[in-house]
Amino acid sequence: MLDNHARLIELLAQSEAWVTAAELADKLGVTTRSVRSYVTAVKSSALPLEVIESSTSGYRLNRDNYAEFLKGASNRDAERPRDRQYHLVRRLGDAPEGSDIHALAESFFVSESTIEADLRKVKAVVEESGLTLTRRGPLVILAGTEPNLRRLLSKMFRHEESQGFLELESIQREFESSDLRSFKTALLELLDSHGYFVNEYGINHVLLHVAIAADRTSPAGTELTTTDSAATAKPVNEVATFSRDLAALITTHFGANLRQDDVHEIELLLTTRVITRPAGAGFPADVDLDELTSRVRRTVQHVGEEYLIDLDDDDFIMRLSLHVRNLIVRAQDLSYSRNPMTRSIKTTYPMIYELAVFIAAEVQREEGIVIHDDEISYIALHVGSHLERQAKREVRLTAALVCPNYHDLHVILRERIEAVLGDELQLRIVITRTDVDLAELSTDLVLTTIDLRSFADNVILIQPFLTETDVDAIRRAIGRVRRLRRRRQLTDELLRFFDPALFLRNFTAPSEEAMIAALGHRMIEAGVIDHSYITGAIERERMSSTAFTDTLAVPHAMTMNAHRTAISIVINETPMPWGENRVNVIALIAFSAAGRTTFQTVFDQFVTVFSDRDYVQQLVKKAVDFPTFIDELVRGIED
């Protein structure tokens, strides 16, 4: 129930507008009556603050009140069951000889049966972390190694935080640490002085581990046993000066003299989650960077063969190889990096995320490891930043300038336009007369200082002396023309791939894989694919959910071996679970080798069209058959 409360808040936080109970019910997979009860419970828990506003239009999160509520809630320990479970493990870790269950219940102001229930719930996660939870009469004993306990506390604490960036303030409040912000500043300076490249997304997780280590090493802290292979392992970076500097920094800021194996553990976290060494700096003897780079290069070449996207660049391959090396270490340690931007990367840049999935799949297969969505999204950041650097400038639009002759006014205006907009616009024609026949102009835009009595979108009235308002108007027109071009291209490409025989409405399946198989068999009967494509699509789904938006899943294989390109689509009034989402639209896309050139355009734009929740809701209502689906799809593309 509490998970649904948190999910309700998350859904409301994602929307600036009012969200109806029906929409929330669809996403939560419950009835509207349940939604109303969740809202009531959340509002009651936050009194006297009104964190959720209600109206005839639905519900909306009051962000200011909710932020104030969270600030106050952070000072109340163990109010929610999962919070209590975290504090329970922390309390047990402070008492290696065991804790009396009666005393625990009294200290948490709950019944003994509640504590018993909490212990049953945490037992699995405790054992997954290499620890044991045993009973000796009323005594509850947590046993295992100190490093494993610290990892468990870090994992549970992160789980209690929001899905965004882990906040330094919340860590500092929990562990009563010294000024973490100043420690972070000093740590960044230290890393920079040693020539390391820093990943800001992961550094707060390492700071959490430092705070836990310092807290449990303090005079008041009580440690479990310390024998542990990871704890006694040598650090990845053998540069002794860095280890000494790091230990001194921690002592200065926290007043805790960590053992050498604790420092090594923190250094391992830094080197696999936060920093990247420059090429050739301090790699362990068992890491063959040349061999790893060769494997990454082969993977990048496979990307080019499958998607016709060129990633074959030495600098990119080296940076990606260094990242993959750290990823492998994290995966082998079953301690993955979390990326708070995973959801937005996947939704906003589906094609870049798809390339990252392809790379991750090959790394996973070669190394025998498991790669999660957060790790895939870090690969996507590498791919996206490279493509952004290498992106070719879009072809400039052409324009005609109409500016009646008066001294050299048209010359001055042309120079001004080219200086400000020359990267986006090519002034092909300059007309200095007032009698203009627009029908004779074949340029994308017409910029005019006189009113030509035209209501065409490509005619923009500007001032003889160009103003910022004029520049904004021209840029909006440029964007509008480019969007229309892409939409026309998408419409032409996309509509060719749909078939009335591959359109289904209110078609259900018990699971994602069952739906892929059912749609795949229809495509086999239509001569689009063979059974191997279904197998490939299921393998791709297991790598990472293809629910790219809250309403759309786009299952597909990572190899383009269909006999012809086609899309089998399902429109359901009742959403079905798909990964962590509930989707109304499922589109199994099969691309042939000949269709590779269209994959990027179709894939990215298809996801973009279905990212508008209101549009999808209208589509679900109106697309009762194939002709109405096509009508609604075209409307969605052209709106």
C-alpha positions, 0 to 999 in steps of 0.5 A: 500500500505504501508503495502505491502512495509513493508511486502516486506522489511520483506520478503527480510530481511528473505533471504540472497539470491536473491529473484525473483519478482515472489516469492515476488508476490506469498507471497504478493498476487500481480502481479510482476508488483506491486512488481516492483512498490513497490521496486521503491517506497521503493528505492525512499523513501530511496534515496540517499541510495540504500536499495534494490539491483536489478539484473537479479536474483531478489532483495536483501536487502542491510542490511547496507544501510537499517540500516542507513536509519532506523537510519535516519528515526527515527529522522523524525517525522510523515513521514508515515501516521501510524506514523502521526496517532500515533503523532496525538493521542499523540498531542491530549492527550497533549491538553485535552481541544481540538486541532484546526484541522487547527493548526494540519494540519499546524503542520504536514505539510499536508492538513486538509482533510488528518488530517480528514482521519487520525482521521477517521482511529484512531477513532476505535482504540481510542474507543477500548481503552476506549477513545472517539474522538469528534468534536466541530466545528474545535476543536478535543477533545480526552477524557477518562482516563489517564491510557487508553491513556497511554496504547493506546500510548504504543500499537501504539508505539509498532505497529510502531516498527519492529516485533523484540525486542522493542529497548530501543534507539527508546523509549529514542529518542521518549520520551527524557527519561534519560538513559533507559539502566542504569534504566533497569540495576538498575531495574533488580538489584531491581527485583533480590534483591526481588527474582523475575525471569525476562522475558527479552522478555517483560521488554522493553514494561514495560520500554516503559510504564514507559517512557510514564508515566514519560513523561506525569507526567513531568511539561510540560505534561498535563494529562487527567482525572485519574479516572480508576478502574485499576489505583486505584486498589491495586498492585498484589504484596502487599510487600510495600518495593518493591513499595517504592523501585520502586517509588524511582528508577523511581524518581531518573532516570526520575525526575518524582514523580509518583502518587501511582496509577501510581506506582501500574500500573507499578508494575501490568505490571511487575508482569504479563509480566516480573517477576515470583514470587517464589512459595508461595511469595505474591499471592493475596488472590483471587488466589488459586495457589493450584487449578490452579496448579491442573488444569495445572497438569490435562492439562499436563496429557492430553498432555501425553495421546494425544501425548505420551510425558511426561511433568509430572514434579513438577518443570515444572508444578509449573513454568508453573502454575505461567506463566499461572496465569500471562497469565490469568491476561493479557487476562482478561485485554486484554493486551497480551505480545508480543513475537518477537520469535513467528514466528521462534518458530512456524517454527523451533519447530512445535511439541513443538508449537503444544503442547503449542497450546494444553495447551493453548486451555485447559486454554482458555476453562477453563478460558473463555479467548482468547489466542493469538499466542504470548502467545502460543509461551511463553508456547512453551518456557516453554515446549521446555526448559523442554523437552531440560532439560529432553531430553535423550541422543541420542543412541551413534553410533558405530564405528570401529577404524583401527590403525596399531599396533605400540607400543601403538599408537592405545591405545593413539588414542582410549583414545583421541577419547573416551575423545572427542567424547565418548558422541556421539560414542562408539568404539566397535572394534579396528583393529591393522592390515592393511588387513581390510575387510570392508564388515565384519564390521557392525559398523555405522562408520569406523575411519581409520589412513590408506587409505582403498581406500573406498569412502563410507560415513561412512569411515573417514580417520583420523590422528594417532594423532587426530586433530581438523579437524579430530574431525570435520570430525567425527562429520559431519559423525555422523550428516550425519548418524543420518540424514539418519536414520531419513529420512529413518524412515520418508520415511517409515512412511510418504509414508504409509499415502498418498493415490492417492484418497486424492491427489489434484492439483490446488484445491481452496477454499474461506477460510481456514475453507472451505478448511479444510471442503472440504478435510475433506469430502474427508477423510470421504468418504475414511473412514478415519475420521468422521465429528467430526474430521473436527470440531476439525480441524477447532477449532484448526485452530481458536486457531492459524494458522497452516501455519507453514512455508511460503508455507505450512499449516498443518491443523489437530485436537488436538485429535487423533481420526481418524479411521486410519492415513492418509494425504490429500494433495493439491498442488497449483500453485497459493498460497492461503491466510492462516493466515498471510501467502500465502501457496502453499501446504495444508496437512490435517493430521488425526492421529488415536490413534494407530498412536500416536507414529509416530505423533511427527516424522512425524509432525516435519519432514514433516514441516522441509521438506517443509520449503525449499522454493526452494524445494517447488517451484520445487515440485509445478512445477513437482508434476503434479500427485500423482506418481510425487508427491511421487517422489518429496517428496522422493527427498526432504526427501533424499536430 
